[in-house]
Amino acid sequence: MTRRERLLATLRGEPVDRPAVSFYEIGGFAVDPTDPDPFNIYNSPSWQPLLQLAEEQTDLIRMRAPTVRRSVVNPQTEFWRTEEFEKDGSRFKRTTVQIAGRTMTALMRRDPEVDTIWNLEHLLKDEDDLHAYLELPEDAALPDVDVAPLLAEDQALGDRGIIMVDTPDPLCIAAGLFSMEDYTVLAFTQRALFHRLLEKLAHQLYAQTEIIAREFPGHLWRIYGPEYATEPYLPPELFAEYVVRYTGPMVYQIQRHGGFARIHSHGRIRNVLPLIRQMGASAIDPIEPPPQGNITLAEVRRNYGNDFVLFGNIEIADIENLPPERFEKVVAQSIRDGTAGLGRGFVLMPSAAPYGRVITPQTMANYETMVRLVNQ
């Protein structure tokens, strides 16, 4: 089988010649190892063998967001202003929103040695900020979506893998407006108000999802954000209110046009798996093992293997920290558990990727083990 054929068969629940293997962000994110930008960690010599391994020997799942202008995430209206600047060797992005007599700001920082963004200040700090945010006018126009780059990249990728549309759900956008502590308190204590926020965000997000699903049909999607309503942050009853109610329509839109909706949720998913099944999702990731999660891959396969394609469940901490002989046992167990008995399918995949500039020989050896074991 080609790599594309293997992944598509897995998504459809059909037999495959071997389990698929994905390095998630490695081979998934769009990176340029030749870019000399000092903030580009992927131009480090130590990254090159790992990037090459992903490109040549894994089942590539490109994680791509379509070009969306005037989107719910980046409205670009007269109420919003963004500025970027460098200071003390770091890059910053400040967002300012002025509405209802209030000025609200958010500040993010990026450092050259790690591929991550630090949220130093969140846009909304209290209920008054949220009430002001809710006064931002609705955009009556349809989102300005261009799927041509998705179509072109899908054609260029050919038999090496598939394109996966990457999108937040309404909860992800809403929770990200606050610090984690402010979000959890408000979502738990001010449910009616929080529903107003989710409804506001969902309107445009549904519109752009429908356009992409219709014009780029039959593809895998990753929907991220549901983990904000898992334990210990919120109880399952609020997962039903904030995820099933608002993310479920996105799942329906995607799959009505022949696509596959994969729900991304780290952490403790045991008590929300029935609710994810209720939404009709096609797949789930990354099914973190205990103690990071609270359910084993074997249990998920046994109880939900006919409902979901399972993506997981290798911890990035194990890739970076376990000696190769111990890591090999972890991978072998995941392959056994992920493919045991009957089920729709399994993709061996880490929970995340390294985000530092240096890939150690041990880390490299452990990635090589994942490829080697699925081919045995």
C-alpha positions in Angstrom: 0.0 0.0 0.0 1.1 3.6 -0.5 1.2 5.8 2.5 -2.0 7.6 1.3 -3.8 4.4 0.7 -2.8 3.1 4.2 -4.1 6.2 5.9 -7.4 6.4 3.9 -8.0 2.7 4.6 -7.4 3.3 8.3 -9.9 6.1 8.3 -12.5 4.0 6.6 -12.0 1.0 8.9 -10.6 -1.2 6.1 -7.7 -3.7 6.4 -4.2 -2.3 6.1 -0.8 -3.9 5.5 0.7 -2.5 8.7 -0.3 0.1 11.3 0.2 3.6 10.1 2.8 5.7 12.0 2.8 9.5 12.3 5.2 11.8 14.1 2.3 14.3 14.5 3.8 17.9 14.3 7.0 16.5 12.7 6.0 16.0 9.1 2.7 17.7 10.0 3.6 21.3 10.6 4.8 23.4 7.7 8.5 24.1 8.5 11.4 25.3 6.4 14.7 23.9 7.6 16.6 26.2 5.2 15.1 29.4 6.7 18.0 31.1 8.6 15.6 33.0 10.9 17.1 32.8 14.4 13.6 31.9 15.7 13.4 28.9 13.4 14.5 25.9 15.5 14.2 23.6 12.6 17.3 24.9 10.9 19.4 23.3 13.6 21.6 20.6 12.2 20.4 18.2 14.9 16.8 18.4 13.5 17.7 17.4 9.9 17.8 13.6 10.3 14.5 13.6 12.2 12.8 15.8 9.6 14.1 13.5 6.9 13.0 10.4 8.7 9.5 11.8 9.0 9.3 12.7 5.3 10.7 9.5 4.0 9.4 6.8 6.3 6.2 7.9 8.1 2.6 8.1 6.9 2.5 11.9 6.5 -0.5 13.8 7.8 0.0 17.4 6.9 -1.8 19.7 9.5 -3.0 22.7 7.5 -5.4 25.6 8.2 -6.9 27.1 5.1 -6.5 30.7 4.2 -9.3 32.5 6.0 -9.5 36.3 6.0 -12.0 38.1 8.3 -12.3 35.0 10.4 -13.6 34.5 13.9 -10.0 34.2 15.2 -8.7 37.2 13.4 -11.6 39.6 12.6 -9.4 42.4 11.2 -12.1 45.0 12.0 -11.8 48.6 13.1 -12.1 47.4 16.7 -8.9 45.3 16.6 -5.3 46.3 16.4 -2.2 44.2 16.4 1.5 45.1 16.6 4.6 43.0 16.6 8.0 44.0 17.9 11.3 42.5 19.3 12.7 43.2 22.7 15.5 41.6 24.7 16.0 38.9 22.1 12.3 37.8 22.0 9.5 38.5 19.7 6.2 39.9 21.0 2.7 40.3 19.6 0.2 42.7 21.2 -3.5 42.7 20.4 -5.7 45.5 21.4 -9.5 45.6 21.3 -11.5 48.8 21.9 -15.2 48.4 22.4 -17.9 49.7 24.8 -15.6 52.2 26.3 -13.0 49.6 27.3 -9.6 48.9 26.0 -8.5 45.2 26.3 -5.0 43.9 25.5 -3.3 40.6 25.0 0.4 40.0 24.8 2.3 37.0 23.5 6.1 36.2 23.5 8.2 33.9 21.3 11.8 33.0 22.2 14.4 31.9 19.7 15.3 28.6 21.4 11.9 27.0 21.6 9.0 26.7 19.1 6.2 27.8 21.4 4.3 30.9 22.3 4.0 32.2 25.9 0.7 34.1 26.7 1.9 36.8 29.0 -1.5 38.6 29.1 -4.9 37.4 28.1 -7.4 39.6 26.3 -10.3 39.2 28.8 -9.6 39.6 32.5 -13.1 39.7 34.1 -16.8 39.6 33.4 -16.9 43.3 32.5 -14.4 42.6 29.7 -16.5 39.7 28.5 -19.7 41.9 28.4 -17.8 44.4 26.3 -16.4 41.7 24.0 -19.9 40.5 23.4 -20.8 43.9 22.0 -18.4 43.5 19.1 -20.7 43.5 16.0 -21.4 40.3 14.2 -19.9 40.0 10.7 -22.9 39.3 8.5 -20.7 38.4 5.5 -19.6 34.9 4.8 -16.0 34.2 5.8 -13.4 34.8 3.1 -12.1 31.3 2.6 -9.5 30.2 0.1 -9.1 26.4 -0.2 -6.9 26.5 -3.3 -3.7 26.1 -1.2 -5.2 23.0 0.4 -6.1 21.5 -3.0 -2.6 22.3 -4.4 -0.7 20.8 -1.4 -2.9 17.7 -1.5 -2.0 17.2 -5.1 1.7 17.8 -4.5 1.8 15.4 -1.5 0.6 12.6 -3.8 0.9 9.1 -2.4 3.1 10.1 0.5 0.2 10.9 2.8 -2.9 13.1 3.4 -3.9 16.6 4.2 -5.6 17.2 7.6 -7.6 20.4 8.1 -6.7 21.9 11.5 -9.3 23.9 13.3 -10.3 25.1 16.7 -13.8 24.7 18.0 -15.8 27.5 19.7 -14.7 26.4 23.2 -11.0 26.6 22.2 -11.3 30.2 21.0 -13.5 31.2 24.0 -11.2 29.6 26.7 -8.1 31.2 25.0 -9.5 34.6 25.6 -8.9 34.2 29.4 -6.2 32.8 31.7 -6.9 29.2 32.6 -8.0 30.1 36.1 -10.4 32.9 35.0 -11.8 30.7 32.2 -12.6 27.7 34.5 -14.3 29.9 37.2 -16.4 31.8 34.7 -17.4 28.7 32.7 -18.4 26.9 35.9 -20.2 29.8 37.6 -21.6 31.9 34.8 -22.9 29.3 32.4 -25.5 31.5 30.7 -23.0 34.2 30.0 -20.4 31.7 28.7 -23.1 30.2 26.4 -23.5 33.7 24.9 -19.8 33.8 24.1 -19.8 30.3 22.5 -22.9 31.2 20.4 -21.2 34.4 19.2 -18.0 32.5 18.2 -19.8 29.5 16.7 -21.7 31.6 14.1 -18.8 32.5 11.9 -16.8 29.3 12.7 -19.7 27.1 11.4 -19.9 29.2 8.3 -16.2 28.8 7.5 -16.3 25.1 8.4 -19.2 24.5 6.0 -17.3 26.2 3.1 -14.1 24.3 3.7 -15.9 20.9 4.2 -17.9 21.5 1.0 -15.0 22.7 -1.2 -12.4 20.3 0.2 -14.5 17.2 0.9 -13.5 13.7 2.0 -10.5 14.8 4.1 -9.4 14.3 7.7 -9.9 17.2 10.1 -8.5 17.7 13.6 -10.8 19.7 15.9 -8.9 21.0 19.0 -10.4 22.6 22.1 -12.6 19.9 23.7 -9.9 19.2 26.4 -10.7 22.6 28.0 -13.9 20.9 29.2 -12.4 17.7 30.5 -11.6 16.9 34.1 -10.1 18.3 36.3 -11.0 21.6 34.6 -14.8 21.0 34.2 -17.2 18.1 34.9 -18.6 15.9 32.2 -22.0 17.7 32.3 -20.3 20.9 31.1 -18.4 18.9 28.4 -21.9 18.1 27.1 -23.0 21.7 27.3 -19.8 23.3 25.8 -18.4 20.6 23.5 -21.3 18.3 22.4 -23.6 21.3 21.8 -21.1 23.5 19.9 -18.5 21.1 18.5 -21.0 18.5 17.5 -22.4 20.6 14.6 -18.8 21.0 13.2 -18.5 17.2 13.3 -21.8 16.9 11.4 -20.7 19.5 8.8 -17.4 17.8 8.1 -18.8 14.3 7.8 -21.8 15.3 5.8 -19.3 16.2 3.0 -17.5 12.9 3.3 -14.8 14.0 5.7 -13.5 12.5 8.9 -13.6 14.5 12.2 -10.9 13.7 14.7 -11.3 15.1 18.2 -8.1 16.2 19.8 -8.1 16.0 23.6 -5.2 15.6 26.0 -5.5 14.4 29.5 -8.4 12.7 31.4 -10.9 11.6 28.7 -12.4 8.5 30.4 -15.7 10.1 31.4 -16.2 12.1 28.2 -15.6 9.3 25.7 -19.3 8.4 25.6 -20.0 12.1 24.8 -17.5 12.2 22.0 -19.1 9.0 20.7 -22.5 10.8 20.9 -21.1 13.5 18.6 -20.4 10.9 16.0 -16.7 11.7 15.7 -14.6 9.4 13.4 -11.3 9.5 15.4 -9.7 10.7 18.6 -6.2 11.6 19.7 -3.8 11.3 21.5 -5.3 9.0 24.2 -2.5 9.7 26.7 -1.6 6.8 29.0 -1.8 7.1 32.8 -0.7 9.1 34.7 -1.1 11.9 32.1 -4.5 10.4 31.1 -6.9 8.2 33.1 -7.6 5.4 30.7 -5.4 2.9 28.9 -5.2 2.5 25.1 -6.3 -1.2 25.6 -9.5 0.0 27.4 -10.3 2.5 24.7 -9.7 -0.1 22.0 -11.9 -2.6 23.8 -14.8 -0.3 24.5 -14.7 2.2 21.7 -12.6 0.6 19.0 -15.6 0.2 16.7 -16.5 3.9 17.1 -13.2 5.7 16.6 -9.9 5.4 14.7 -7.4 5.7 17.5 -4.4 8.0 17.2 -1.7 7.7 19.9 -0.6 7.0 22.5 3.2 7.6 22.9 4.1 10.4 25.4 6.6 12.9 24.1 8.3 12.8 27.5 9.0 9.1 26.9 10.5 9.8 23.5 12.9 12.4 25.0 13.7 10.7 28.3 13.4 6.9 28.1 16.5 4.8 27.2 15.9 3.1 23.9 15.5 -0.4 25.3 12.7 0.8 27.7 11.1 2.9 25.0 11.0 0.0 22.6 8.8 -1.9 25.1 6.4 1.1 25.4 6.0 1.3 21.7 5.5 -2.5 21.3 2.8 -2.4 24.0 1.0 0.5 22.2 1.0 -1.3 18.9 -0.4 -4.5 20.6 -3.1 -2.5 22.5 -4.0 -0.3 19.5 -4.5 -3.2 17.1 -5.9 -5.9 19.4 -9.2 -7.5 18.5 -11.8 -5.8 16.3 -11.8 -2.1 15.6 -11.8 0.7 13.0 -8.1 1.4 13.0 -5.0 2.6 14.7 -2.2 5.1 14.0 0.9 5.0 16.2 1.5 8.6 17.1 3.1 10.7 19.9 1.1 13.1 22.0 3.3 16.1 20.9 6.7 16.9 19.4 10.0 18.3 20.8 10.0 22.1 20.8 13.7 22.8 21.6 16.5 23.5 19.1 18.5 20.4 19.9 17.4 16.8 19.1 19.5 14.4 21.2 20.8 11.1 19.9 18.4 9.3 22.3 15.4 11.2 21.0 16.4 10.4 17.5 16.9 6.7 18.3 13.4 6.5 19.9 11.8 8.0 16.8 13.6 5.4 14.7 12.2 2.7 17.0 8.6 3.7 16.2 9.2 3.3 12.4 11.1 0.1 12.9 8.4 -1.6 15.0 5.4 -0.8 12.8 7.4 -2.4 9.9 8.1 -5.7 11.7 
